[in-house]
Amino acid sequence: MSEKVVLITTKPEQRADVFISASIEDISRSYVKTLVEKSLVFLNDKPLKKCGESLKIGDKITVEIPDPLVISARPQNLPIDIVYEDEDIIVVNKAQGMVTHPAVGSPDGTLVNALMYHVDNLSGINGVIRPGIVHRLDKDTSGLLVVAKNDYAHNSLATQIAEKRAKRFYIAIVDGNIKEDSGEICKPIGRNPKDRKLMAVVQDGRYAHTLFTVLERFGDYTLVSYQLKTGRTHQIRVHSKSIGHPVIGDEKYGGSNKFGLSGQLLHAEKLQLIHPRSGELMTFTAPLPPHFEKVLKKLRDRKKN
């Protein structure tokens, strides 16, 4: 159990849960609510009774944070779509809904659990929780990612991504009609101060750069291709929202969901890299998953009529 103490020196002008999540790193408002319900948040040394309590100058907030659960990855016989494999790398077409690696809230059933069952060796650079994972995809983003089977390959791939020699292309359907045929978005991304589980364009965030090209227009929606020049958490989703065109199905970032989707229509369709050992330039593609194709067909049919 760790303890965080915050003294109110200026008028916060906000609810206690909003203030706490903005003041303590990696604490979301929903987690604050959980801690309040467990009587682990104190206002002036007395248990905080409700998240919406107003704060004033001189107040003292104390938050007791339980120690994190120890998570370890174990092999699980789960179906995965392996696009390519050799002694150094594996390229996987990840399904929507599958988490990349174990974490609190998703201790198993992840891509890593599946890989550990299907593959004898994975790079150990990222430890027992993320063996072989060089880059990741959000749970509800489908498509291609490359996994390293040894540390040599891992270091090579990580360097290629850092130096922008590895190229990653995505396709999405977004809300609204993007006026430009192509463009770029250069806006810094960091934790959303109002909800630490989400990201946002923030002034002191990390540099983030996304290229986009319009592929097809449907009036209320646009089919877009994206290329990542950097790899920030939720980068495409945040950048799309920032220009007023969130990815449909991405309700966390303001996307509409008139098609009854279970997550954002965002697919990593193309991956280009240099093989760590042979030096060969390799390009991989993954077709759009059925749930994506279904929505696209509806939009194209509607466009014809």
C-alpha positions, -999 to +999 in steps of 0.1 A: +000+000+000+014+034-010+001+068+002-003+100-018-010+133+000-021+165-019-026+199-002-050+223-018-031+256-021-052+273-047-089+270-053-094+239-074-129+248-086-137+212-093-150+180-078-127+159-056-125+130-081-116+154-110-089+171-088-074+138-076-073+122-111-056+153-125-031+156-095-020+120-092-004+102-122-022+071-135-053+076-113-085+078-133-118+091-121-133+056-122-104+043-100-109+072-076-145+061-072-134+026-065-110+039-038-137+061-023-160+031-020-132+012-003-127+041+022-092+046+009-095+084+001-095+109+030-104+146+031-087+163+061-080+128+076-117+117+074-130+092+048-143+110+017-179+102+014-187+111-022-166+118-053-184+151-060-173+167-028-162+203-034-127+212-023-114+245-008-080+261+000-063+244+029-079+210+024-057+179+025-064+149+003-049+116+012-051+086-011-041+051-001-033+031-032-032-007-030-001-025-043-006-037-079-014-073-085+015-094-097+007-105-133+025-132-152+018-144-187+010-181-193+005-201-225-031-204-237-044-223-267-061-194-284-067-189-321-044-164-338-038-155-374-001-158-381+007-141-414+044-148-415+069-166-393+106-175-394+134-180-367+135-142-359+100-127-363+063-134-364+038-111-381+003-115-367-031-102-379-047-094-345-084-097-341-105-069-328-113-075-291-080-092-283-057-074-259-020-073-269-004-083-236-016-090-200-024-061-177-046-053-147-081-061-159-068-084-187-046-110-170-050-136-197-067-143-231-042-119-247-021-121-279+010-128-257-008-158-240-016-172-275+019-166-288+034-184-258+014-215-267+021-214-304+058-203-304+087-218-285+108-186-281+100-150-277+123-120-271+128-113-233+136-076-236+101-066-223+100-091-195+075-118-186+044-097-193+053-085-228+077-110-243+084-103-279+062-073-281+079-045-300+048-024-306+011-029-298-024-024-310-053-012-289-078-040-279-104-029-304-080-021-332-075-051-356-046-058-379-009-063-383+019-062-357+053-078-356+067-098-327+103-106-320+114-142-313+148-132-299+166-101-285+186-095-317+154-092-337+137-071-310+165-045-309+166-042-347+128-038-350+127-013-321+154+008-338+136+007-371+104+020-355+123+047-335+141+058-366+109+057-387+123+031-411+095+007-403+063+020-417+028+013-404-004+021-423-040+020-410-074+023-425-105+037-407-140+051-413-144+084-395-174+107-388-180+136-412-166+145-446-129+155-444-125+184-468-089+178-477-078+149-499-047+144-478-028+161-450-009+157-418-016+162-381+012+173-359-002+177-324+014+167-291-003+138-272-003+132-234-026+119-207-060+135-205-059+156-173-096+149-168-094+111-173-060+094-169-071+063-188-075+084-220-051+104-241-056+139-255-039+167-274-021+186-246+004+214-248+031+196-228+025+162-245+049+142-266+055+150-303+030+131-325+028+131-363+002+114-385-003+115-422-037+109-438-052+103-472-089+102-481-098+070-499-136+073-503-164+097-492-199+088-480-213+122-471-216+116-433-185+094-432-150+092-448-128+062-455-093+072-446-058+058-448-033+068-421+004+065-418+020+067-384+052+087-383+053+084-345+037+058-322+020+074-293-008+057-274-042+060-292-024+083-317-048+080-346-079+080-324-068+112-307-056+130-338-088+121-357-109+135-328-087+166-328-096+175-364-133+169-358-135+135-374-134+108-347-132+071-358-167+056-358-174+032-330-148+049-309-172+062-283-143+069-258-131+096-282-164+109-294-171+086-323-206+079-334-220+043-332-251+041-354-239+007-367-239-011-333-201-016-333-182-032-304-152-009-309-136+016-333-134+008-371-096+011-372-075-016-389-037-019-392-037-030-429-001-027-440+033-031-423+067-025-439+100-034-423+135-046-429+142-081-418+166-080-388+189-107-401+186-108-440+182-070-445+153-078-469+126-051-472+094-069-464+058-057-468+028-074-452-009-066-457-040-078-439-075-077-454-103-058-437-120-079-411-157-089-417-172-064-392-154-036-411-164-049-445-200-051-434-201-014-425-183-004-457-207-024-478-237-006-462-221+028-469-213+019-505-248+005-511-264+037-496-241+058-518-255+041-549-291+047-541 
